[in-house]
Amino acid sequence: MTSSILTNASAMTALRVLNSINKDLATTQNRISTGLKVSSAKDNASFWAVSSVMKSDVNSFKAIGDNLSLAENSLSVARTGAEQITKLIDTIKSKTTAAQEGSIDKGALQADIDAALDQISEITKSANFNGVKLLETTSKVRLLSSIGRDGSNVDASYISFTSQDLTFAPRGGLESIAGLSVLDRGDSLVESKTDGVPEYNMGALNSQTFFMDANKFTFDTDNTDNDFTLTYSTGTATSDTSTSAFADVSDGNDLASQLAGSADVVNATWDNTEGLTVKLANGYDFSALSVATGAGITAQVDDSVVYTAKAGQQVTFNYVDEEGVNRTLTHTLQNNIVSSDDGALALVDELNGNEDFADLFRISFDNGEFKISAKDRETDVELKDWSGPMFTTPGDVVTFAPSSYNLDTDNTDNDFVLTYRDLNGSLQTSAVADVDATALGTTATALAGTNFIKNASWDSTNGLTMALEAGYEFVSMQPTAAATGEGVTFASEPTFEGMSIVERNEMSFQDQPLRLGEEITLNYTVNGTQKEVVLRVTGQDTDTGARLDDQSNPNRIELALDAREVTHASTTGSKIVEEIVAALQGGNLPSSFGLSNDSASAPSFGTNLYYTNNNNTITFETAGTGIDSLDVTGLPITDYDQLLDNLEEAMQVATDAAAALGSAQGRIEIQKDFIMELTDNLEEGIGTLVDANMNEESARLQALQVQQQLGIQSLSIANQAPQALLSLFQ
């Protein structure tokens, strides 16, 4: 080898080798530090390009997987909600079935049902995905489930499912059970269980008999200072009062004796313990009892507490039960009843608090008058009359059918004696003479002109009907002996007996829509003839008031209530009443049905019933003569079969919804798992392309580091060669 001082070939070779080693070492160190054998396009253009596309796909698949996971979780909530709704519907169904048992507390069942319905509403609001309400609407939901490549084109794949509507809204999946109620249908339509039940007006608190405790009296030792004045009511007006004076009373017994001697008193007694008891004559009511005052007079009387009935006395109610058996309910007063509104209210509380009474009746005291009715629409009792010291006894109503009497063709032979009890309970008679068989109404007019008969009618078709004034009792009507001798006969018992009392039937409708096909039935009697007016909710654009029956029954009629007016969700009670009135006034109701709301034709004996309406309330009222009467208004009944059918339908809807959501959740779960596995495979493929083999790179690093050290030494040796050449010249 030629030595030269100008060119060190060995050093140049050693340097070139060392540079190559350093370059390889840098590459290895970069791979170790980055973990990549292809970190940029210059490392391996084709691998880098392929891996970059694959990395993009991986990122897309991860986003798709995240979205699918979110959708799966949302569907899981929705599916669970639908399953829970199914269980709640099943619970409602079981309670609806239980409600058909007569003794069950429907109110408690309804509270549970309402709670379940509210819970269903809350569940439907909880399931949402990406702004879509999964249980409140029916809409198509499309999810990106995968992407594929065809050359430079990207193809997207989707999973679609349908959200479910399990709401109670119109056309919602559970619309059929919206507001489901196991309460009597009538109870949900009207405000009170006594709406539609005839109510009898019993009149004001009766103070004809009154009691005053002995300690309320102080008598002066000078009899001439004991001058008492009794004030009593003789009419309905406040000013209708009279007075009676009782002078020089020696003591309580003398006061009772003087009172009993008055024409305005039936009887009076005194007891040193119980005090004064007085029964006024002619139906008069106690107003006040006072004593003269003045200088030196010690006589006193305190009439601030006067009783109209005392504990131990009895009140009775005669009625006909659901089997048609005549029965009497007797109640023994537990408390003294004061002669005032407070006493009336205390009596109401006592009676309504009595189990036997409350099982049958309901009594109230409004605007100064007692009113009584059956306790509700389901209580099938017919009240006949009542009695008690604090009640005004209703006047009797009697009817004798034409078949119950026989009249002579000679009017002068048709003479009768009418026997009755007056307000004092005394038997009285009244002559009914020269009855004209061809003009019976003339005799009826004469009877109605007496002071004890409120009204009367007599004709050859309906017979004789008499309605006595309050407090008067019919005893008999018999032909005279002479009339009997001419062959005139009269039944010993009337064909019909009732009360001469005002009956009212009130219905206040709630803001609750009627349903197609439902009926409201008015049942009543005019002049002894039973009438029935059926108001039916009718579709097919049938106007309110249209006649629906075949007109074969002159005492029964069916009229339409336009479904377009009364079945929508915003229907108010006032609208229902408005449509009822429109039907009754529509021109298709014959006058023979005797329903009128013309104030000029207020209720009159044997002719008509009067009705009024105010907002959501309609009220029917009789003339109070007993010949016309009201029966329970027929309200729509609860159709349990339909309720159960609706629940079965709702159960199927909820079950199908849960199945559909579960199926969608399953498909999304499968796709999500596939995307995750695909992503893993792609990442593994990317790793194969661009990841460094750390074991290989580590071994290479050690080898290169050794080579680098050897290269440095070689270069160092090569650089020392010129120095050896210089030594030749020394």
MARLOVO-279097 format. One record per residue (C-alpha): y, x, z. Coordinates in pm, 1 decimal. Each point is the difference from the previous one (the first is absolute). Layout:
- Y|X|Z
...
REM end
This chain:
- 0.0|0.0|0.0
- 335.7|138.3|-106.9
- 253.5|43.5|274.6
- 356.9|-80.0|-78.6
- 310.3|-4.9|208.9
- 153.2|-262.0|-226.9
- -276.6|-256.3|4.0
- -221.7|-91.1|296.5
- -265.9|-206.4|-172.2
- -205.2|-37.4|317.0
- 294.1|-142.8|193.2
- 78.0|-242.6|-279.1
- -358.9|-120.4|-2.1
- -7.0|-31.3|376.2
- 328.6|-195.2|-5.6
- -124.1|-236.7|-268.7
- -314.5|-69.5|194.6
- 198.4|-49.1|321.0
- 234.5|-247.4|-170.9
- -296.0|-199.1|-125.7
- -149.2|-3.7|345.6
- 330.3|-115.1|152.0
- 28.1|-276.9|-255.9
- -350.8|-120.2|73.4
- 70.9|27.8|370.2
- 315.7|-212.1|-35.3
- -194.8|-263.8|-192.1
- -270.4|-6.3|264.9
- 251.0|-17.3|282.3
- 178.1|-290.3|-177.0
- -327.3|-186.5|-37.0
- -81.1|54.9|365.6
- 344.9|-108.1|117.1
- 14.3|-310.2|-226.9
- -370.7|-79.2|-6.5
- 36.2|-51.1|-373.5
- -134.9|203.5|-282.1
- 217.7|-201.0|-237.7
- 335.0|-65.6|160.2
- 207.9|-20.1|-315.7
- -42.2|-42.7|-371.8
- 7.2|378.9|-56.1
- -310.5|37.6|216.7
- -208.8|-220.5|-225.6
- 191.0|-236.5|-223.1
- -288.8|-229.2|-87.5
- -132.1|-25.1|357.4
- 350.3|-52.3|133.6
- 67.3|-280.7|-251.9
- -326.1|-177.7|75.7
- 44.7|34.8|375.5
- 358.3|-123.8|-14.1
- -112.7|-322.8|-172.7
- -281.6|-38.0|246.5
- 240.5|54.9|294.3
- 226.1|-271.6|-139.6
- -296.1|-233.0|-22.4
- -100.2|85.5|355.4
- 348.0|-86.8|127.1
- -15.2|-328.4|-189.4
- -343.5|-78.9|135.6
- 114.9|75.9|353.9
- 293.3|-241.1|-42.2
- -239.0|-260.2|-141.3
- -233.7|58.8|293.1
- 283.6|-43.9|249.9
- 104.8|-322.7|-169.7
- -356.6|-124.5|-3.9
- -34.4|83.0|369.8
- 313.8|-200.2|77.4
- -127.0|-289.7|-211.0
- -338.2|17.2|169.1
- 160.1|-12.1|343.8
- 222.7|-291.4|-99.9
- -294.7|-186.9|-147.9
- -195.1|69.5|315.3
- 275.5|-169.7|201.9
- 11.7|-291.0|-246.8
- -378.1|-37.3|-6.9
- -21.1|11.5|377.8
- 280.7|-256.5|13.9
- -181.2|-230.1|-242.9
- -319.2|34.4|201.9
- 191.8|-79.7|319.1
- 157.4|-302.4|-171.7
- -350.6|-116.7|-89.1
- -99.0|20.4|366.4
- 315.5|-186.7|105.1
- -69.1|-277.1|-252.3
- -351.6|-25.7|138.2
- 150.1|-35.3|349.3
- 235.5|-272.9|-123.4
- -293.9|-174.7|-163.6
- -198.5|-5.9|322.7
- 296.7|-140.3|191.7
- 57.5|-263.7|-269.1
- -361.9|-103.2|33.6
- 36.4|-17.8|378.4
- 312.6|-216.1|-34.6
- -211.9|-287.5|-127.5
- -144.5|-45.5|348.1
- 181.6|-288.9|163.2
- 41.1|158.4|344.0
- 131.0|338.1|-115.8
- 354.8|111.8|73.6
- 137.2|10.5|-353.0
- 330.5|139.7|120.5
- -170.7|312.2|136.3
- -205.5|37.2|-318.2
- 312.3|-34.6|-211.9
- 173.5|273.3|202.0
- -291.1|235.2|-78.3
- 7.3|-98.2|-367.9
- 375.9|56.4|-22.0
- -45.6|345.0|154.5
- -271.4|83.6|-254.5
- 217.9|-118.1|-288.9
- 289.4|211.6|128.0
- -230.6|302.1|22.9
- -109.6|-53.0|-360.1
- 365.6|0.7|-105.7
- 59.8|327.6|182.2
- -307.7|162.4|-156.6
- 111.7|-86.6|-353.1
- 330.4|177.6|61.4
- -160.3|326.7|115.1
- -181.2|110.2|-318.8
- 233.5|174.6|-246.6
- -48.0|273.1|-260.4
- 281.1|162.2|-193.7
- 215.3|-309.1|37.1
- -281.5|-240.5|-91.2
- -95.9|-257.8|263.2
- -377.3|8.5|-19.3
- -57.5|-330.5|187.3
- 312.3|-195.1|-92.2
- 1.8|-2.1|-378.9
- -245.3|-4.4|-288.0
- 94.7|283.0|-232.6
- -163.7|275.8|-201.3
- 15.7|345.8|159.7
- -76.0|306.6|-222.4
- -71.0|341.3|148.1
- -17.0|334.4|-190.6
- -355.0|112.2|69.0
- -46.9|306.3|-226.2
- 129.4|200.2|-293.4
- -192.1|154.7|-290.3
- 86.4|236.6|-283.7
- -71.4|-21.5|-368.1
- 145.0|315.8|-143.3
- 368.3|-12.9|77.7
- -12.1|-373.7|81.8
- -28.1|-133.2|353.4
- -186.5|-328.9|54.5
- 59.7|-195.4|324.2
- -262.0|-224.4|164.1
- 78.6|-287.2|238.0
- -167.0|-217.2|263.7
- 130.7|-356.3|17.3
- -41.2|-265.1|268.7
- 168.6|-329.2|92.7
- 186.2|-59.8|322.8
- -94.9|-320.7|181.9
- 213.9|-294.7|112.1
- -113.5|-119.0|342.5
- 324.9|-174.0|91.8
- 65.3|-362.7|93.0
- 277.5|-30.1|-257.2
- -17.3|-258.5|-279.5
- -269.1|114.8|-245.4
- -95.5|270.8|247.9
- -366.0|71.0|61.8
- 0.1|-172.2|340.4
- 239.3|-281.5|-88.2
- -270.8|-256.8|78.4
- 3.7|87.2|372.5
- 375.1|50.9|38.9
- 111.8|-177.2|315.6
- -354.5|-120.7|64.5
- -4.7|-241.0|292.2
- -288.2|-160.7|184.6
- 240.6|-227.5|182.7
- -4.2|-359.4|-111.9
- 179.2|-12.1|-332.9
- 225.0|-272.4|136.2
- 106.0|226.0|287.2
- 121.4|264.3|-244.1
- 199.9|-256.0|-198.9
- 179.8|-178.4|283.4
- 172.1|124.5|312.1
- -199.3|-183.5|266.6
- -353.5|-125.7|53.9
- 152.6|-343.9|64.3
- 187.0|-6.1|-331.4
- -143.6|-289.5|-197.3
- -128.0|-173.2|316.7
- 152.6|-343.8|77.9
- 222.5|10.7|304.0
- 73.0|-304.5|214.4
- 340.5|-55.8|155.3
- -63.6|-95.8|362.8
- 364.7|-57.0|83.8
- 207.8|131.2|288.5
- -112.6|70.8|355.4
- -56.9|-339.1|161.1
- 173.0|-48.6|333.7
- -73.4|-372.5|39.7
- -192.0|95.5|311.9
- 165.3|257.1|223.9
- -69.6|165.2|333.8
- 239.3|149.3|256.7
- -113.0|194.9|305.7
- 83.1|-147.0|342.8
- 197.9|308.4|98.4
- 248.7|-73.3|-276.7
- 136.2|-297.5|198.8
- 222.9|-10.6|306.2
- 77.3|-348.9|136.5
- 307.4|-66.4|214.0
- -67.9|-162.7|333.7
- 255.1|-262.1|-101.5
- -181.9|-209.2|-258.7
- 324.1|-112.2|-155.1
- 61.1|358.8|-113.5
- -326.3|18.3|-196.9
- 110.1|-139.8|-335.9
- -210.4|128.7|-290.3
- 54.2|-26.5|-375.3
- -283.2|36.7|-251.3
- 97.0|101.6|-353.0
- -252.8|-37.5|-278.1
- -15.0|34.3|-376.2
- -43.9|-318.6|-203.3
- 7.5|145.2|-352.7
- -21.0|309.4|-213.3
- 369.3|90.5|16.2
- 136.3|193.7|297.5
- 249.6|-277.9|62.9
- -272.3|-265.6|19.3
- -16.5|-15.0|381.8
- 21.5|-262.5|268.7
- 28.7|7.5|379.5
- -133.8|-200.9|290.6
- 150.2|10.6|351.6
- -196.7|-18.0|326.2
- 218.1|-41.4|310.2
- -51.4|36.3|372.9
- -333.5|178.5|-31.7
- -154.0|66.2|336.3
- -265.4|253.0|-98.9
- -240.8|103.1|-273.3
- -217.5|-308.5|33.2
- 305.8|-223.9|-26.7
- 120.0|192.7|-306.8
- -339.7|-47.9|-166.6
- 0.4|-368.1|91.9
- 343.9|-56.4|-150.5
- -93.4|194.4|-314.1
- -318.7|-204.3|-42.0
- 205.6|-318.7|20.5
- 215.3|104.3|-296.3
- -65.8|-152.4|-342.1
- 27.3|349.0|-145.9
- -281.9|138.5|213.3
- -369.3|-84.8|-31.4
- -97.8|143.3|336.8
- 115.6|250.7|260.4
- -167.1|152.7|307.8
- 101.7|234.3|281.2
- -215.6|245.7|191.0
- 145.1|210.5|280.6
- -194.2|299.3|-132.8
- -7.3|-54.4|-376.9
- 341.0|-161.0|-29.5
- 119.2|-259.8|-253.8
- -200.9|-123.1|-300.9
- 166.7|-233.6|-250.1
- -111.3|-156.8|-328.7
- 289.3|-133.3|-202.7
- -32.0|-314.8|-208.3
- 32.2|-47.8|-376.5
- -70.0|362.9|-84.2
- 319.2|121.6|166.9
- 23.0|370.2|91.5
- 138.7|142.7|322.8
- 341.3|166.3|-27.2
- 134.9|40.3|354.1
- -11.9|-126.9|357.3
- 311.1|42.6|212.9
- 136.4|-114.2|337.2
- 355.9|-87.0|93.3
- 193.2|275.3|172.6
- 307.1|-1.3|215.4
- 146.8|92.7|334.8
- -256.0|-19.2|276.4
- -287.4|-85.8|-231.8
- -303.0|225.1|44.5
- -225.5|-168.3|-256.7
- -113.5|235.7|-274.7
- -241.6|4.8|-293.9
- -93.6|300.7|-213.4
- -114.6|-113.8|-346.4
- 3.3|351.7|-149.6
- -381.8|7.1|17.4
- -159.8|-323.3|-113.3
- -359.1|-16.7|-117.0
- -131.8|-215.1|-280.9
- -359.9|86.2|87.9
- -169.9|165.6|292.4
- -296.9|229.0|37.3
- -323.6|-196.2|10.9
- 109.3|-262.6|-250.0
- -186.2|-18.8|-328.1
- 88.0|1.6|-368.8
- -249.5|-118.9|-260.9
- -42.5|51.5|-372.1
- -229.0|-229.0|-196.6
- -136.7|143.5|-322.4
- -279.7|-15.0|-254.7
- -204.7|319.2|-29.1
- -139.9|158.3|-316.0
- -311.5|-217.7|23.3
- 201.7|-320.1|18.1
- -63.0|-56.4|371.3
- 280.5|-144.2|214.3
- 78.1|234.8|285.9
- 253.9|37.1|280.5
- 145.2|323.5|132.1
- 134.5|-32.7|354.3
- 217.2|264.5|162.3
- 98.5|2.2|365.4
- 346.4|143.0|54.6
- 3.4|319.8|200.4
- 375.7|-0.6|59.5
- 284.1|-240.1|60.1
- 197.8|-71.9|-317.8
- 376.2|-13.1|45.9
- 201.4|-252.8|-197.5
- 173.6|249.4|-228.4
- -61.7|221.8|-301.4
- -131.9|265.7|238.1
- -260.5|-247.4|121.4
- -95.7|-87.0|-357.9
- -46.0|367.2|-86.8
- -203.5|57.2|317.1
- -228.0|-288.2|-100.3
- -40.4|149.6|-347.9
- -100.0|334.3|153.0
- -248.2|-167.3|234.5
- -168.2|-204.2|-271.6
- -14.4|279.9|-256.7
- -137.0|224.6|272.7
- -284.9|-238.9|72.8
- -312.3|108.6|-186.2
- -131.3|-351.6|-67.4
- 334.6|-116.4|-137.1
- 70.9|318.6|-196.4
- -338.9|-22.8|-172.9
- 115.1|-323.6|-164.6
- 376.3|-36.8|3.0
- 333.1|175.9|1.1
- 304.2|-153.0|166.4
- 362.9|111.1|-22.2
- 343.0|-115.5|119.4
- 278.5|44.8|-253.9
- 343.5|-156.3|-21.0
- -70.0|-221.9|300.1
- -328.8|-143.8|-130.5
- -369.6|63.8|51.7
- -209.7|60.2|-311.2
- -377.3|20.5|-11.0
- -254.0|90.0|-267.0
- -351.2|130.4|-42.9
- -2.7|366.9|91.8
- -56.2|114.3|-360.9
- -124.4|-108.5|-341.6
- -362.0|66.9|93.1
- 0.1|-230.9|303.0
- -128.7|-332.2|-128.9
- 132.0|-248.5|257.1
- 202.1|-317.3|-45.1
- 234.5|-81.0|287.8
- 1.3|-373.9|79.5
- 245.5|-26.1|291.6
- 104.5|155.3|328.7
- 120.1|-102.8|345.5
- 161.7|163.7|297.2
- 295.5|-58.0|233.5
- 224.5|238.8|-192.5
- -89.8|-124.3|-348.6
- 128.8|-298.4|-191.9
- -304.3|-201.5|-98.5
- -2.6|-51.5|-378.1
- 14.5|-352.7|-127.8
- -321.5|-146.5|-136.7
- -64.5|-56.5|-368.2
- -260.3|-258.9|-92.5
- -128.3|-124.2|-332.0
- -203.9|-312.4|-65.1
- -163.7|-1.8|-341.5
- 8.4|-330.8|-193.3
- -369.4|-41.9|71.8
- 65.0|0.2|375.4
- 185.8|-332.8|9.5
- -6.3|-346.3|-156.4
- 312.0|-212.4|-50.1
- 34.7|-372.6|-57.9
- 167.1|-135.3|-312.4
- 225.9|-203.5|227.8
- 257.5|247.9|128.4
- 66.4|-202.7|313.5
- -356.9|65.3|112.1
- 35.1|378.8|-18.5
- 133.5|66.3|348.2
- -81.3|315.3|194.7
- 75.1|164.6|333.8
- 80.6|372.9|-4.7
- -72.5|167.2|334.1
- 135.2|344.6|88.4
- 105.3|218.5|292.7
- 368.4|80.4|39.3
- 168.3|317.8|120.3
- -74.3|-96.0|359.9
- -369.3|-47.2|-74.6
- 24.4|-378.0|41.2
- -186.2|-239.4|-227.8
- 226.7|-194.9|-230.2
- -63.3|-255.5|-272.9
- 183.7|-94.6|-315.9
- -62.3|-302.6|-220.0
- -71.3|50.1|-369.9
- 23.7|-345.9|-150.1
- -39.5|-171.3|-336.6
- -134.9|298.7|-189.9
- 26.6|-72.8|-372.3
- -311.9|139.1|-171.5
- 189.1|13.0|-328.6
- 301.3|185.1|144.0
- -141.0|229.5|269.4
- 290.2|243.4|-38.8
- 230.8|-259.9|158.7
- -198.5|13.2|324.1
- -5.8|380.4|-17.1
- 378.9|5.6|-26.1
- 25.7|-226.4|303.2
- -232.6|224.9|200.0
- 201.3|308.5|-94.6
- 308.8|-176.8|134.2
- -129.2|-0.4|356.6
- 105.2|265.4|249.8
- -352.7|131.2|56.3
- -121.5|34.0|-361.0
- 138.1|288.7|-202.4
- -128.9|-127.8|-331.0
- -255.3|-235.7|-147.7
- -152.3|-86.9|-334.7
- -231.8|-280.4|-102.2
- -143.0|-83.1|-339.0
- -322.6|-134.8|-142.8
- -110.5|342.4|-128.0
- 56.5|229.9|299.6
- -1.3|-252.2|282.3
- 219.5|14.2|308.6
- 139.8|324.5|135.7
- 225.2|24.3|305.9
- 163.6|313.3|140.3
- 121.2|-51.3|357.7
- 290.8|183.0|155.5
- -65.1|298.9|225.6
- -145.0|-100.3|333.5
- -129.5|-338.8|-119.2
- -372.9|-63.3|-9.8
- -172.4|-250.5|-224.1
- -251.3|-219.9|185.3
- -104.1|-279.3|-233.8
- 99.0|-254.2|-259.6
- -190.3|-326.1|19.7
- 42.0|-345.8|-151.3
- 110.5|-275.2|234.2
- -255.8|-253.2|114.2
- 138.7|-250.7|-246.4
- -20.7|248.1|-285.0
- -356.9|84.1|93.9
- -80.7|-367.6|-19.5
- 123.9|1.4|-359.1
- -233.2|287.9|-91.1
- 255.2|281.7|30.7
- -165.5|324.1|113.8
- 115.5|351.7|79.0
- -208.7|309.5|81.5
- -1.2|106.2|362.6
- 31.6|366.5|-96.1
- 231.5|150.7|-262.7
- -140.8|169.4|-308.6
- 208.5|308.4|71.1
- 178.7|134.4|309.1
- 246.3|285.8|5.7
- 326.8|130.7|139.9
- 346.2|-105.8|-99.2
- 133.2|351.8|-2.3
- 180.5|232.2|-238.6
- -233.3|252.1|-162.9
- 127.0|322.0|-152.5
- -183.8|253.7|-211.3
- 182.4|327.6|-52.3
- -98.0|300.3|-208.5
- 196.0|325.0|-8.8
- -135.2|222.1|-275.4
- 6.7|377.0|29.6
- 102.4|239.7|-274.7
- -352.2|10.3|-136.4
- -104.7|-76.8|-358.7
- -240.0|-281.0|-73.7
- -307.2|70.3|-208.6
- -110.8|-157.2|-322.7
- -210.6|-309.3|70.3
- 106.4|-39.8|363.7
- 81.7|-350.0|120.4
- 234.7|-153.1|256.4
- -108.6|-354.4|85.9
- 226.3|-258.6|161.9
- -202.1|-262.5|188.7
- 174.1|-306.2|141.1
- -9.4|-378.5|30.1
- 255.7|-249.5|-128.3
- -39.8|-359.0|118.1
- -355.9|76.6|101.7
- -98.3|145.0|-339.7
- -120.1|360.2|-6.5
- 188.5|218.3|-247.8
- -77.9|349.1|-122.9
- 232.8|222.5|-201.8
- -158.1|322.9|-122.7
- 234.0|279.8|-108.6
- -199.4|256.6|-199.8
- 117.0|343.5|-116.7
- -60.9|-22.3|-374.4
- 27.6|261.6|-274.6
- 9.5|-28.6|-377.5
- 376.0|-50.5|15.5
- -36.3|-339.3|169.5
- 333.4|-116.4|138.3
- 41.5|-100.9|362.5
- -49.7|-374.6|48.0
- -232.6|-49.4|-296.2
- -272.3|-252.0|78.8
- -348.5|150.1|0.4
- -235.7|-281.2|107.4
- -162.2|-265.1|-218.1
- 201.1|-277.9|172.5
- -317.7|-188.6|91.3
- 88.0|-21.9|371.9
- 328.7|-181.4|72.8
- 24.2|161.0|344.0
- -69.1|359.9|-100.8
- 204.1|219.5|-230.3
- -8.7|364.8|-105.9
- 323.0|174.9|-92.6
- 53.6|353.2|-129.0
- 181.3|287.7|165.6
- 97.1|243.1|-275.5
- -187.2|326.7|58.9
- 284.5|185.8|-169.4
- 226.8|-103.0|287.6
- -216.0|43.2|309.6
- -259.1|274.1|-59.5
- 207.6|314.6|-51.7
- 27.8|254.8|279.7
- 364.3|-83.7|76.4
- -68.1|-371.0|57.9
- 189.2|-128.1|304.5
- -74.2|-290.1|229.2
- 319.1|-166.0|-119.5
- -125.4|20.0|-359.6
- -329.2|-165.3|92.2
- 184.7|-286.3|172.0
- 234.2|-28.3|-297.7
- -297.5|-40.0|-235.2
- -170.1|-254.6|228.6
- 316.0|-211.7|4.5
- 33.9|37.8|-378.0
- -359.2|-123.2|-42.8
- 58.6|-303.4|224.5
- 321.5|-82.1|-184.0
- -131.0|76.4|-347.5
- -36.7|-360.3|-108.5
- -379.7|-6.2|-7.4
- -41.0|-115.3|362.1
- -17.4|-381.9|1.6
- 221.2|-185.8|247.8
- -317.1|-150.0|149.9
- -63.3|337.9|165.0
- 302.8|-65.4|221.0
- 145.5|351.2|21.1
- 377.7|20.1|0.3
- 266.1|254.0|85.5
- 289.5|-231.5|-80.6
- 203.1|-41.4|318.3
- 79.8|-353.0|-111.5
- -370.6|-82.5|28.8
- -84.6|156.2|334.9
- -349.7|-76.9|129.9
- -54.9|-372.0|36.4
- -284.3|-212.6|130.4
- -295.9|-22.3|-235.8
- 198.6|129.5|-296.9
- 46.7|371.2|-8.1
- -0.8|338.3|166.1
- 312.2|211.0|-5.2
- 8.9|371.3|-65.4
- 272.9|261.6|24.3
- 8.1|364.9|-91.9
- 204.9|287.5|132.5
- -56.6|353.3|-128.9
- -370.2|74.0|61.2
- -72.8|-318.3|197.0
- -104.8|-343.9|-119.4
- -29.1|-285.2|251.0
- -164.6|-341.5|-38.8
- 80.6|-283.0|240.8
- -113.1|-358.4|58.0
- 209.8|-295.7|108.3
- -176.1|8.8|334.9
- -162.4|-339.8|-36.6
- -358.9|120.9|-1.8
- -98.9|-178.3|-320.4
- 101.9|309.2|-196.1
- -158.1|322.2|120.5
- -39.0|366.3|-83.0
- -318.9|201.0|-12.3
- -55.0|375.5|1.0
- 133.6|161.5|-316.3
- -275.4|175.8|-189.4
- 93.0|363.2|-55.7
- -197.3|250.8|-209.2
- -310.6|122.7|177.6
- -123.1|355.2|30.9
- -257.1|58.7|-273.8
- -228.2|251.2|169.8
- -233.4|13.5|-299.2
- 292.8|106.4|-216.9
- 114.1|253.3|259.3
- -345.1|155.8|5.9
- -12.4|-0.1|-380.7
- 337.1|176.5|-4.3
- -121.0|254.4|254.2
- -314.3|62.6|-203.8
- 217.2|56.7|-305.9
- 228.9|234.1|193.9
- -302.9|186.4|137.4
- -126.9|56.5|-354.0
- 343.3|119.8|-115.1
- 25.5|246.5|289.9
- -358.8|118.7|-49.8
- 55.1|54.9|-371.6
- 322.0|185.6|77.5
- -173.7|229.3|247.2
- -280.3|64.4|-252.7
- 247.1|76.2|-280.4
- 201.5|235.8|218.7
- -317.7|164.4|128.5
- -122.7|52.1|-355.2
- 332.5|156.2|-99.6
- -7.2|219.9|308.0
- -352.0|114.2|-86.6
- 94.2|90.2|-358.5
- 305.8|190.5|120.1
- -204.6|183.9|262.0
- -253.4|108.5|-263.8
- 277.1|114.7|-234.5
- 177.6|179.7|281.3
- -318.7|190.9|87.7
- -50.0|84.6|-367.2
- 357.0|128.4|-32.1
- -45.8|214.0|309.6
- -322.7|150.3|-137.4
- 156.3|49.7|-342.7
- 296.2|172.8|157.7
- -233.4|231.3|189.8
- -186.3|85.0|-320.3
- 320.8|68.3|-188.0
- 130.4|221.9|275.4
- -332.4|184.5|-2.2
- 30.6|44.8|-376.3
- 356.6|125.7|37.3
- -123.6|244.7|258.8
- -261.3|127.3|-239.8
- 265.0|62.3|-261.2
- 278.3|156.0|201.3
- -120.4|89.4|346.7
- -71.0|363.4|84.6
- -337.8|111.0|133.0
- 113.7|143.2|328.0
- -320.8|191.7|63.2
- 23.5|160.8|-341.6
- 370.0|67.8|34.4
- -47.1|149.4|344.9
- -265.0|241.3|-124.8
- 218.2|84.4|-296.4
- 295.9|60.5|228.6
- -196.4|252.3|203.5
- -124.2|174.5|-314.0
- 347.6|15.5|-149.4
- 146.1|128.5|323.2
- -259.2|285.6|-7.1
- 74.9|60.0|-364.9
- 370.0|3.1|76.4
- -51.3|266.3|266.1
- -214.4|209.5|-233.9
- 253.7|-44.6|-278.8
- 278.9|121.0|225.6
- -206.6|303.9|94.6
- -85.1|67.6|-365.4
- 363.0|-24.3|-92.8
- 88.7|230.4|284.7
- -255.1|258.9|-118.1
- 115.5|-31.3|-355.7
- 360.6|52.3|107.6
- -103.1|325.6|173.8
- -139.4|155.7|-322.9
- 337.9|142.1|-119.8
- 34.4|175.5|333.3
- -327.4|177.4|-65.0
- 133.5|109.3|-338.3
- 309.1|153.1|162.6
- -220.4|211.4|221.9
- -115.4|184.4|-309.2
- 348.9|138.5|-39.1
- 38.0|126.0|348.2
REM end
